[in-house]
Amino acid sequence: MTTSDRLSVTEEPDTNGDAELAAAASTAPIEGGLGDYFRTYLQRIRSGDMGSLPAVSGLIVLVIVFWSLRSNFGSLANFSDLLKQASPTIFIAMGLVFVLLLGEIDLAAGTAAGVCATLMARLSVGYNWSWPFAIGGALVCGVVIGTGTGWLCAKVRIPSFVVTLALYLAFQGVTLFIVLNGAGAHGNISISDNFITNLYNGQMDPWLGWLVGGVAVIGYALVKLQQVRSRASAGLTAEPVALVAVKVIALAVVAVVAVYLLNKNRGGTGGSQLINQGGKLVLVKPPALQGVPWVVLITLFFFTIWTFVLGRTRYGRHVYAVGGNTEAARRAGIRVDLIRISVFVISSFMAAIGGVLIASNTHSVDANTGGGNTLLLAVGAAVIGGTSLFGGRGRPADAIIGGLVVAVIANGMADLVQGSNRDAIQYIVTGAVLLLAAAVDALSRRRAGAAGLG
Amino acid sequence: MTEPILSLRSINKSFGPVHVLRGVDFDARAGEVTALVGDNGAGKSTLIKCVGGSYLMDSGEYFFEGRPVSVHTPREASELGIEIVYQDLALCDNLDIVQNMFLGRESHTGPILDEIAMEKAAAGALASLSVRTVTSVRQRVSSLSGGQRQTVAIAKSVLWQSKVVILDEPTAALGVAQTAQVLDLVRRLADQGIAVVLISHNMNDVLQVADRIAVLYLGQMAAIVDRKSVDQQQLVELITTGRASTAGRATSGTV
């Protein structure tokens, strides 16, 4: 035995369990083929790191259940409606993911959305601002709200739960104030701007839908291949190309099916109608209702941006670090206060977009916009998607998956239960699903602790 | 005797009426392990926090590589090349080894993190310490054992080419085998030419790995002794009474 051997650290990692555990905890590609990947994935799930698996399987089960119970659920029109209905929740939830990553909470995100939406409506309708300025005003309002919230939490050091609970109440008042004051209609403000109402209700031309789908799939493939190539050329373990191919093909199939279905005419089945046009009777076909909703593109856009920010930039890394161990982040020289403020800014900014979409959906705003269960559904979406309430774990994708689950429940329950108990049952089911998701979060965390994974 | 790389002279530090450090002198030399021992409340942590810039000293001189410097923030200390590995290690469980080793100092091109460069450098730093206990540098820290975590925290100082590494109770929470590993690592760190300061309550550890032992007693430097000139009993006596009745007196108080 040489001296260096004796001196070297002697705890050998050769036991199979250790190596497997290491692979399961690994955040980078491991060596081996598809089979090894699959085994590692199973190991990871067994040890409690389930990621989005519960949410995705839950989503599939819900879709199957509702489809079998209600023929209408699987209709083309309902498919498009589902995506639209999910979008405001997804946007608010995507912002909340950042706040939750730090182990904080933003209870005011819903009513902040209401403030921004009513402000936009007031500016657009009351003061005749054109849409870029009205929407811009709403987004700026979101940023200002987030800065204030973040400052109170990070600098004044009031727990975010208390700050945002207070703001939750205050913003309801602000919404009411905007609705009742200023130029234009009071009480219920109807939005007439076509751009604003089309944000939620409009669809892309079919060719644009194909283009967006194509760009998404090809972009994903290129990013993945570039990653594999640069890691391989640097001599590091890279994902097997076969796995990349499987992922790209899966995404392509989903994209093609979705765009194809959304591009089919889902308008009324009624035939042509005779219409009196300037004294002449003409036969008019109902306008085709087809195309991918614009909200899908907007959602994909922000999803890509935030995924990039969290995964590939120093800022994102620091958000995870502060969420994982604030003290460690502080000692590493990370400006913890600024990170804390920034996540509230992102949360309120995304809530503002959510608010704009809510207003766009109903073509109007009133004192209740952004109130009710808007926030709870968004928090539920983030948590159902797999973002941890304890901080340090979460992705923008969680907001999308969770948002779809919430929307599927709301949509599926909507006419499943008829009569006076409709809303009651829907609330109870949504609450139960949220509890289930939080339980999965807590249990997987405990299990991960036992297995040494986080 | 080589010139000390880190040298403190007549350091005083008070918290209100409590005079915690009283005219403390302290040296650390490259390639040597200097143990800093003392009973609870002797002022070890305060001294280290003054070195690391977490506390400001009330009076005294601070020399680094022979030059007088002033260190007001932890960042200034780390820019000089002083790395402190605290007892709680300050690692983020939800991040992997590479991400932890580069935390706050990530390599990047434009806004994008340069993961490949970071992964290679981290693996290199671990390899230079002959660390073979971690299978993948992309393992999450939450999956590591106590000894492995300590290893990661120490390897961080190699990665950043620190000149002085201060280890605060690195073996306090470790079992026998892992303690041996970490002490090996401490020795190898010094062999790389780094000045290592080891704070420990464990006399066996100190006697096993230190070249020189500095004993703090009630805020004063009771003795700085050569490892070879003391045994465990004398060391315990120094720590508990501030005096050595039998030996080590020859070097007591000298620098």
HADDOCK unambig.tbl for C-alpha pairs under 7 A between the chains (distance, minus, plus):
assign (segid A and resid 7 and name CA) (segid B and resid 184 and name CA) 5.98 0.50 0.50
assign (segid A and resid 8 and name CA) (segid B and resid 130 and name CA) 5.78 0.50 0.50
assign (segid A and resid 8 and name CA) (segid B and resid 131 and name CA) 6.90 0.50 0.50
assign (segid A and resid 9 and name CA) (segid B and resid 131 and name CA) 5.96 0.50 0.50
assign (segid A and resid 9 and name CA) (segid B and resid 132 and name CA) 6.44 0.50 0.50
assign (segid A and resid 9 and name CA) (segid B and resid 133 and name CA) 6.89 0.50 0.50
assign (segid A and resid 9 and name CA) (segid B and resid 181 and name CA) 5.21 0.50 0.50
assign (segid A and resid 11 and name CA) (segid B and resid 133 and name CA) 5.86 0.50 0.50
assign (segid A and resid 12 and name CA) (segid B and resid 132 and name CA) 6.92 0.50 0.50
assign (segid A and resid 12 and name CA) (segid B and resid 133 and name CA) 5.79 0.50 0.50
assign (segid A and resid 13 and name CA) (segid B and resid 133 and name CA) 5.57 0.50 0.50
assign (segid A and resid 13 and name CA) (segid B and resid 134 and name CA) 6.95 0.50 0.50
assign (segid A and resid 13 and name CA) (segid B and resid 135 and name CA) 6.62 0.50 0.50
assign (segid A and resid 19 and name CA) (segid B and resid 135 and name CA) 6.71 0.50 0.50
assign (segid A and resid 22 and name CA) (segid B and resid 135 and name CA) 6.65 0.50 0.50
assign (segid A and resid 22 and name CA) (segid B and resid 136 and name CA) 6.82 0.50 0.50
assign (segid A and resid 22 and name CA) (segid B and resid 139 and name CA) 5.71 0.50 0.50
assign (segid A and resid 22 and name CA) (segid B and resid 143 and name CA) 6.95 0.50 0.50
assign (segid A and resid 25 and name CA) (segid B and resid 139 and name CA) 5.20 0.50 0.50
assign (segid A and resid 25 and name CA) (segid B and resid 140 and name CA) 5.31 0.50 0.50
assign (segid A and resid 25 and name CA) (segid B and resid 143 and name CA) 6.45 0.50 0.50
assign (segid A and resid 26 and name CA) (segid B and resid 138 and name CA) 4.97 0.50 0.50
assign (segid A and resid 26 and name CA) (segid B and resid 139 and name CA) 4.10 0.50 0.50
assign (segid A and resid 26 and name CA) (segid B and resid 140 and name CA) 5.90 0.50 0.50
assign (segid A and resid 27 and name CA) (segid B and resid 96 and name CA) 6.77 0.50 0.50
assign (segid A and resid 27 and name CA) (segid B and resid 138 and name CA) 5.43 0.50 0.50
assign (segid A and resid 27 and name CA) (segid B and resid 139 and name CA) 6.35 0.50 0.50
assign (segid A and resid 27 and name CA) (segid B and resid 140 and name CA) 6.90 0.50 0.50
assign (segid A and resid 28 and name CA) (segid B and resid 138 and name CA) 5.64 0.50 0.50
assign (segid A and resid 231 and name CA) (segid B and resid 116 and name CA) 6.64 0.50 0.50
assign (segid A and resid 312 and name CA) (segid B and resid 112 and name CA) 5.51 0.50 0.50
assign (segid A and resid 312 and name CA) (segid B and resid 113 and name CA) 5.52 0.50 0.50
assign (segid A and resid 313 and name CA) (segid B and resid 111 and name CA) 5.79 0.50 0.50
assign (segid A and resid 313 and name CA) (segid B and resid 112 and name CA) 4.97 0.50 0.50
assign (segid A and resid 313 and name CA) (segid B and resid 113 and name CA) 5.37 0.50 0.50
assign (segid A and resid 314 and name CA) (segid B and resid 106 and name CA) 6.77 0.50 0.50
assign (segid A and resid 314 and name CA) (segid B and resid 113 and name CA) 6.32 0.50 0.50
assign (segid A and resid 321 and name CA) (segid B and resid 92 and name CA) 6.01 0.50 0.50
assign (segid A and resid 324 and name CA) (segid B and resid 92 and name CA) 5.11 0.50 0.50
assign (segid A and resid 324 and name CA) (segid B and resid 93 and name CA) 6.07 0.50 0.50
assign (segid A and resid 324 and name CA) (segid B and resid 94 and name CA) 5.54 0.50 0.50
assign (segid A and resid 325 and name CA) (segid B and resid 91 and name CA) 6.96 0.50 0.50
assign (segid A and resid 325 and name CA) (segid B and resid 92 and name CA) 5.05 0.50 0.50
assign (segid A and resid 327 and name CA) (segid B and resid 90 and name CA) 6.65 0.50 0.50
assign (segid A and resid 328 and name CA) (segid B and resid 90 and name CA) 4.18 0.50 0.50
assign (segid A and resid 328 and name CA) (segid B and resid 91 and name CA) 5.77 0.50 0.50
assign (segid A and resid 328 and name CA) (segid B and resid 92 and name CA) 6.61 0.50 0.50
assign (segid A and resid 332 and name CA) (segid B and resid 103 and name CA) 6.03 0.50 0.50
assign (segid A and resid 332 and name CA) (segid B and resid 104 and name CA) 5.02 0.50 0.50
assign (segid A and resid 333 and name CA) (segid B and resid 75 and name CA) 6.81 0.50 0.50
assign (segid A and resid 333 and name CA) (segid B and resid 104 and name CA) 5.71 0.50 0.50
assign (segid A and resid 334 and name CA) (segid B and resid 104 and name CA) 5.67 0.50 0.50
assign (segid A and resid 392 and name CA) (segid B and resid 94 and name CA) 6.19 0.50 0.50
assign (segid A and resid 452 and name CA) (segid B and resid 142 and name CA) 5.49 0.50 0.50
assign (segid A and resid 452 and name CA) (segid B and resid 143 and name CA) 4.33 0.50 0.50
assign (segid A and resid 453 and name CA) (segid B and resid 142 and name CA) 5.19 0.50 0.50
assign (segid A and resid 453 and name CA) (segid B and resid 143 and name CA) 4.96 0.50 0.50
assign (segid A and resid 454 and name CA) (segid B and resid 93 and name CA) 6.59 0.50 0.50
assign (segid A and resid 454 and name CA) (segid B and resid 94 and name CA) 5.77 0.50 0.50
assign (segid A and resid 454 and name CA) (segid B and resid 142 and name CA) 5.60 0.50 0.50
